[in-house]
Amino acid sequence: MPLWPVYTGTSAPHDGITRLPPPPPWRDFDGGPVLDPPDAAADRAAVSPDRVHRAETYRATEETVQLVNAALYLRRPLLVTGPPGTGKSSLAYAVARELRLGPVLRWNITSRSTLHDGLYSYDPLSRLYAARQRAAHQESGPGTPDESGIEHHLRLGPLGTALLPYARPRALLIDEIDKSDLDLPNDLLNVLEEGQYQIPELVRAARLAPDGTAWVPADGTGEPVPVVRGQVRCRAFPFVVLTSNGEREFPPAFLRRCVTLHLRRPDDRHLADIVRAHLGEPDSYARELIGRFLDRTSAGDLATDQLLNAIYLARTSDLDTGSLDQLAERLMPHLGQGTQTDVF
């Protein structure tokens, strides 16, 4: 029998993802041909020192562990809300590291983001240029490689790559979904529900290809992957984390297809664990700063990295206590109006 939980929140990497039970019948996918997931170091951006550090030092609460596992078991996206600086984005990296899901695919949302951006990009102008170059070289002599094929001018996006038929789930971070156009959450519904999408340009081109297979670069690694007749369907549904700072409400149809996790402001014990993970055992002055940080959260939003910045400078600078107090005050300005409902 599979063991609950698969994700433990301990940050020690393991292959517990293989213990997941079969998906619910309504979330079972059969895409192919099956692909091996890329090595964790294959995407240099995903293994940059800052992202590795965030994954190693993330400290999950019991509620976080429970709801991450619920999303994994149900093969549903995880919508993570909460004040700024509570670790919403870092959660995706922590889960991917512990469960060895490979490089995290990241889609940063803006007000101009569309579903098409997340699935794939196509550059028709570069294809036209390649065709002209090919024709010019053929006139001067053979031997020039033909790069006028449509697959040379397509590239899968982070969402499009996550939905490839990998043998184990990929991790996808859709960051700040609340900044999107009003239509994007609704546009995502069908793709995330069906676990598949179509590339119309390749559907048309497949009629001329011998086996209908095009090799298209994947997001992150840039490695070509097979797309058969323009159809992409996942096999292992990806671990999708959508983050939101609560700047807008989402439609009920979108919310019911997600597992929702609200990250609250950490209490003193959780903050001490976070400081310990990033900077080592907190000394007396660090604990004093933790107390001040908690006192100030009742008047407005503060981010945990503001506290870490203040403690780091207190340890590395030669300032006296009075100067450190003034500096800490300036490093921890309120980010917005807050309430005490997030404090636990």
N, C-alpha and C positions, 0 to 999 in steps of 0.2 A: 504494500500500500504506500502511496506517496505520503511524504511527511509535510505537515503544515507547521511552520511556514517554510516556503522555498527561499524567500528573501528574509534574512535574519536581522539585517541592520548592523551586523558586527564588523563589516567592511573586509572580512577575510575572504578572498576569492575562493570559489568552489564551483562545482558543476551541478548544483542543485536544480538548475533549470530542467535537467533531464528527468527529474522526479515529478514534473507536472503531470496531473492526470489528463486523460483525453479531454478535449474541449467540449462544452455543451453542444448538442447536435445542431443548434442554430448558429454556432460560431465555428463550425468545422470547415476548413479550407483545404483545397487539393491542388494548388498551383504546381507547375513544373516547367521545365526540368529543374530538379532540386539543386540548389547552389550551396556550397560550403560558405559559412560566414567568413569575412576577412579577419585576418589577425589584428589584434588590438593595436599594434604599432603600424598598421598599414596606412592610416590616415594621420599625417604628421600634425595637422591642426588639432585633431581630437586628443592627442597625447602631449599637448603642450604642457609645460610645468604647472601653469595655473590650474588647468582643468584636472590634471592628475592629483594635485594637492586638494582640490575641492572634493574629489571622489574619495580620497583616503581619509579626510578629516570630517566627513559628514556624520552627524550624530542624529540618528532617527529616533523618534518617539515610538511608543508602543502602538499608538493609533496609526502612525505612518506605516509601520511594518504590516499591520493588519490590512490596511487598504491597498498597499502595493501588492500584497499577495492576492487580495480579492480581484484586482485588475488583471493580474497574471493568470489566475485560474479561469476567470470569465472571458479572457481575451477581449477586454474592453479598454478604451483609452482612460487614462487617469487625469482628471481635471484638478489641478492643484492651485488653490487660492490662498491669499493671505497677505499681510503687510509686506512692504519692501524689506529685503534683507533677511527673510526667514528661511532661505535655503530652497526655494521652489525649484530653481534651475539646477542646483547642485544635486538634487535628488536623482535626476536622470543619470548623471555620471556615477553616483554612488551605486545605484542598482546595476548599471551596466558593468561596473568594475567587479562587484561581488559575484554576479552571476555569469561573468565572462561572456557578455553579449557582443563584444567587439567594439569598434569605435562608435561613439554616439553621433548620430546624424542630427544636425541642428538646423531648424528653420526659424529665423528671426522675423517676426511679423511686424509689418508697418501698416499704415492706413491704406497703402496702395497694393498690398499683397493680394494675390488671387490664387485660386486653387491650381490654376495652370502653372504658376510659379513653383509651387511645391512638387508638382508631378514631373514636369520636364520642361526643357527649353529647346527651341529650334531657331536656328539662324539662317533664314532663306537667302540673305545677302551674301554670306560667306559661301553658300552652296553655288550661287550664281557665279561668283568670282572663281571658284574652283573649276566650274564647268568651262568658263572662258579660258582659264589657264590650261586646262587639259586640251582644249581644241587648238590653242596656239602651239603647244608642244607637239601635238600629233602632226601638225603641218611641218614642223622642223625635224621630226624624227621620233621613232618609238622609244619606249623605255621609261616613260614618266608614269609613276603610280597614279591610278585613278582615284581621286578623293571627291568626286562629284556625287557619289552615292549619298542618299539622305542620312544614313546612319552616322556619317562623318560630321554631321552638323547638328546632331541631337545630343543632349546630355540629360540624364535623369536628375531630378531634383531630390531633396532629402525625403519627402513623402513618397515619391515614386520609387526611390531606392529601398526604403523600408518595406514596401509592399512586394518586393521581389520574392520568389519562392525559396527563401533560405531555409536550411534544415532546422535552425533554431532562431528564436526571435531576435530581430535587431532592435536597438533602442533609438527612439526618435523623440527629440525635444522640439515642441512647437512653442516657442517662447513669446509670451505676452500676446496671447490670442485676443485679449480685450482691446488691443489697439487696432484690430482689423476693421475693415469695412463691414457694415451690418450684414452683408450677404455671405461672408466667408464661413461662419459656423454652419449655416444651412447648406452651403456648397460641400462642406466636408462630410455631411451626414451620409450620403450615399456611398462615397468612397470608403469611409471607415466601417460602414455597415456591411458592405459587400466584399471588402478586402481586395478589390480589383479596380482596374481602370484600363482605358484604351488610348493608344496613341494613333490618332487618325492618319497622320502622315505615313506611318509604317503599315497601317492597314491597306492603304492604297498601293504602297510600294511592294507589298507582299505578293501582289498578283504577278509581278514580274520576276520575283526571286524564285530560284529552284525549289527551296524548302521553306520559304517564307520566314527565315530567321535573319534578324539583323543584330549586330553586336554594337551595343550602345554603352558609352562610358557611364559608370555609376557615380553618384555623388560621393564626395570624400576621397576615395582612393583613386578614382578615375579609371579603374580597371573595366575593360569591356565585359558586358554581360549579355547573354542571349535573350532576345525578345522575339517570341514566335508569333508571326502574323499580327503584330501590333497589340497583342493582348498581354497584360501583366496581372497575375493573380498570386496572392501570397499562399504560403503553405503553413508557416508558423506565424500567427498574427503578431506584429511587432509590439513591443512595450512602448506605448505612446504616452508621453507626458505633455499635457497642455498647461501652461502657466497663465495665471491672471492676477493682476493687482486689484481686481474688483472695480475697475473703472466703468463697467457696464454689466448689464444683465444679459443672460443667454436664453434663447428660446427653449421651452420645455422639451421639444423633440430632441434638441441637442443634449440637454442635461440628462435625459433618461437613458441615453446611450453611453454615458460616461460614469465611472466611479469617481465620486467627488471627495477630495481631501482638503480640509481647511487647516493650514498651518497657523498655529497661534504663536503669540510672542512667548519666547522661552522663559521659564522661571529661573530662580537663582541657581538651582542645582544643574539644570540643563545648560545654562550659560557657562557655569564652571567647567562642565564637560567639553563645551565647544572651545573655550579658551585653552584647556588642557590639550586638546587635540591639535590646535594650531600653534600654540606658543609654549607648551609645557605647563607644569604645575603652577597655578596662580599664586602669587605671593600676597602679602597683606594689602599692598596698595592696589593690586589688581582686583582683589575682593572688594575693596572700598569702591573702586570704579564700577564694579558689577552692581553694587547696591545703589550707586547714584544713577546708573543707567536705568535700573528698574523703577526708581522713583520718578524719573523724568518721563517714562513711557505713559504715565497717566495723563499727561498734558499734550501729548502728540506722538506721532509715529517716529520711531528710531529703528535703524538697521543694525544688525549684529556686527557688520564689518566696521561700523563707526566705533563700537566698543573695542574691537580688536586693534584698530588703528591707534587708539589712545593707549592701550596697554603696551603695544609694541614700542611706541615712542617713549613711554615711561621707562621701559627696560633698556633701551638703547641710547638714550640721550643723557647728558650730564646736568639737566636742569634741576633746580631745587624744587621742593614740594609745592611751593606757592606758584611757581611758573608752570609746573605740570598741571596743577588744578585749573589754571587759566586756559592752558592749551587743550585740556580734556573738554572744557566747556565749549570751546570753539569747534572741536572736532565732532561734537555730538549735538548739532542743531536739530531741531524738530523738522521732520520731512513733511508734516501735514497734521491735521487735526486727528486726534486719536481718542479712543474710549477705553475703558477698563474691561470691556467684555472679552478682549482677546487675551487677557492675562489669566493664567491658571496657576 
